[in-house]
Every structure is written in C-alpha cells, then in structure tokens.
Amino acid sequence: MASPTNGTAVELNPVLLPLSWLLGTWGSDEPGEGTYPSIKPFRYTEKLHFSHVGQPVINFMFNAFHAESNKPLHRECGFIRIQQGTNRVAFVIAQNSGLVEIEEGELTGNQLKLQTQSLGRISFAKEPHVQQ
C-alpha cells in the first residue's frame, strides 16, 4: 500500500496486482560500469522507487550516482501501465538528459521484456543521441 502525504493508506488498484512485486525501493548490490564515447569510463550505483496512489498506474523514479563520490548522475521518472486482462506493459519515461521514451512489452512472472516504441528529445540534447 502507498501512503499519500495526508497519511491515509490507498489500496492498490487491482489492475496492478501482477506488478505489485515492483513496489518499494530497490538499490544496486554492486556498482555498475558506464562507458560513453565522450567521457571517461565510470562506476555507478542505482536507486529505484516504485509507488502508487490508487490509480491503475505505477509511478517510478530512478537515480544513478557516481560510485565513489555519490554525486548524482542520471535521473528518470515516469509511469508503468498494464493493459487490463493481459500481460502487456508500457513504460512512459522522462530523463533529465531531455529524452522521453515509450517502452512496451510483456510481463512474464517477475520478468519484464520491453522494446522501444517511441523516442523524443529536446532540440538541444547532447550527442550521441539514443536510438533505442
């Protein structure tokens, strides 16, 4: 159950029951390694938070931090929807880099398989541009 700021617990929308295992805060056990053409390789940790407010949608926030300095790196937030009565899932994601994406796919047990459906970006986003 989620607790809105007024302290009243909100029941999970039944449509979200197949995704209820996601709810809560998740963190990386070990640092990951990142490489991009324009910067030096780096190590990072991740923290994800999944919540709901009673609607048929899960809210999520993702943050990546530099493993050594704990400096904030990358952020994403958005929503997860499931098509009622199916295993079809969609993520709507906005990133602090100016990228907006829609990912769709299927939920099988506790596994999500997603494919890029749409990408948009601000006109002055840095290259290289994400393609998928």
C-alpha positions as CSV (number, residue, x, y, z in Angstrom):
1,M,0.0,0.0,0.0
2,A,1.1,3.5,-0.7
3,S,0.8,6.3,1.9
4,P,0.0,9.7,0.4
5,T,1.2,12.8,2.2
6,N,-2.1,13.1,4.2
7,G,-1.2,9.8,5.9
8,T,-4.2,7.9,4.6
9,A,-3.3,4.5,3.0
10,V,-4.5,3.9,-0.5
11,E,-5.5,0.5,-1.8
12,L,-3.6,-0.9,-4.7
13,N,-5.7,-0.8,-7.9
14,P,-6.4,-4.5,-8.7
15,V,-5.2,-4.0,-12.3
16,L,-1.7,-3.6,-10.8
17,L,-1.6,-6.9,-8.9
18,P,0.7,-8.6,-11.4
19,L,3.2,-5.7,-10.9
20,S,2.9,-5.5,-7.1
21,W,6.3,-7.2,-6.7
22,L,7.9,-4.0,-8.0
23,L,6.6,-1.7,-5.3
24,G,9.1,-0.3,-2.9
25,T,12.7,0.9,-3.1
26,W,15.4,-1.0,-4.8
27,G,19.1,-0.4,-4.9
28,S,22.1,-1.9,-6.7
29,D,24.1,-4.5,-4.8
30,E,27.3,-3.8,-6.7
31,P,28.4,-0.8,-8.7
32,G,27.8,-0.9,-12.5
33,E,30.3,0.3,-15.1
34,G,29.4,3.0,-17.6
35,T,31.2,4.0,-20.8
36,Y,30.3,6.6,-23.4
37,P,32.3,8.0,-26.3
38,S,32.6,11.5,-24.9
39,I,33.6,10.8,-21.2
40,K,36.0,8.6,-19.2
41,P,34.6,5.2,-18.0
42,F,32.9,5.4,-14.6
43,R,31.3,3.3,-11.9
44,Y,27.8,4.0,-10.6
45,T,25.1,2.8,-8.2
46,E,21.4,2.9,-8.8
47,K,18.3,3.5,-6.6
48,L,14.8,2.9,-7.9
49,H,11.5,3.7,-6.2
50,F,8.1,2.3,-7.3
51,S,4.9,3.6,-5.8
52,H,1.2,4.1,-6.5
53,V,-1.6,6.4,-5.5
54,G,-4.5,4.0,-6.1
55,Q,-4.8,4.7,-9.9
56,P,-4.1,1.9,-12.4
57,V,-0.5,3.0,-12.9
58,I,2.8,2.6,-11.0
59,N,4.9,5.8,-10.5
60,F,8.6,5.3,-10.6
61,M,11.8,7.3,-10.0
62,F,15.3,6.1,-10.9
63,N,18.5,7.8,-9.8
64,A,22.1,6.8,-10.7
65,F,25.0,8.0,-8.6
66,H,28.8,8.0,-9.0
67,A,30.0,5.0,-7.1
68,E,32.9,6.8,-5.4
69,S,31.7,10.4,-4.8
70,N,27.9,9.6,-4.6
71,K,27.4,12.6,-7.0
72,P,24.0,12.4,-8.8
73,L,24.4,11.3,-12.4
74,H,21.3,10.2,-14.3
75,R,17.6,10.5,-13.4
76,E,14.5,9.1,-14.9
77,C,10.9,9.2,-13.8
78,G,7.6,8.1,-15.2
79,F,4.8,5.6,-15.2
80,I,4.1,1.9,-15.7
81,R,0.8,0.7,-17.1
82,I,-0.5,-2.7,-17.7
83,Q,-3.3,-3.4,-20.1
84,Q,-6.1,-4.8,-18.0
85,G,-6.7,-8.6,-18.5
86,T,-3.4,-9.0,-20.4
87,N,0.4,-9.2,-19.7
88,R,1.0,-6.2,-22.0
89,V,3.0,-3.5,-20.1
90,A,4.1,0.1,-21.1
91,F,6.7,2.4,-19.5
92,V,6.4,6.1,-20.1
93,I,9.8,7.6,-19.2
94,A,11.3,11.2,-19.0
95,Q,15.0,11.6,-18.4
96,N,17.0,14.5,-17.1
97,S,19.0,14.5,-20.3
98,G,16.0,15.6,-22.3
99,L,15.0,12.2,-23.6
100,V,11.4,11.0,-23.5
101,E,10.6,7.4,-24.4
102,I,7.8,4.8,-24.5
103,E,8.8,1.2,-24.0
104,E,6.2,-1.6,-24.4
105,G,6.4,-5.3,-23.9
106,E,5.2,-8.2,-21.8
107,L,5.3,-9.3,-18.2
108,T,6.0,-12.9,-17.5
109,G,6.1,-13.7,-13.8
110,N,8.6,-11.2,-12.3
111,Q,10.3,-10.5,-15.7
112,L,9.6,-7.6,-18.0
113,K,10.7,-7.7,-21.7
114,L,10.4,-4.3,-23.3
115,Q,11.0,-2.8,-26.7
116,T,11.4,0.9,-27.6
117,Q,8.2,2.2,-29.3
118,S,8.9,5.9,-29.4
119,L,11.7,8.3,-28.6
120,G,11.6,12.1,-28.4
121,R,14.2,14.6,-27.3
122,I,14.7,18.2,-26.7
123,S,16.2,20.0,-29.7
124,F,19.5,20.8,-27.9
125,A,20.2,17.4,-26.4
126,K,23.8,16.3,-26.5
127,E,25.0,13.7,-28.9
128,P,25.4,10.8,-29.3
129,H,21.6,10.5,-29.4
130,V,19.9,7.4,-28.0
131,Q,18.4,5.3,-30.8
132,Q,16.8,2.5,-28.8
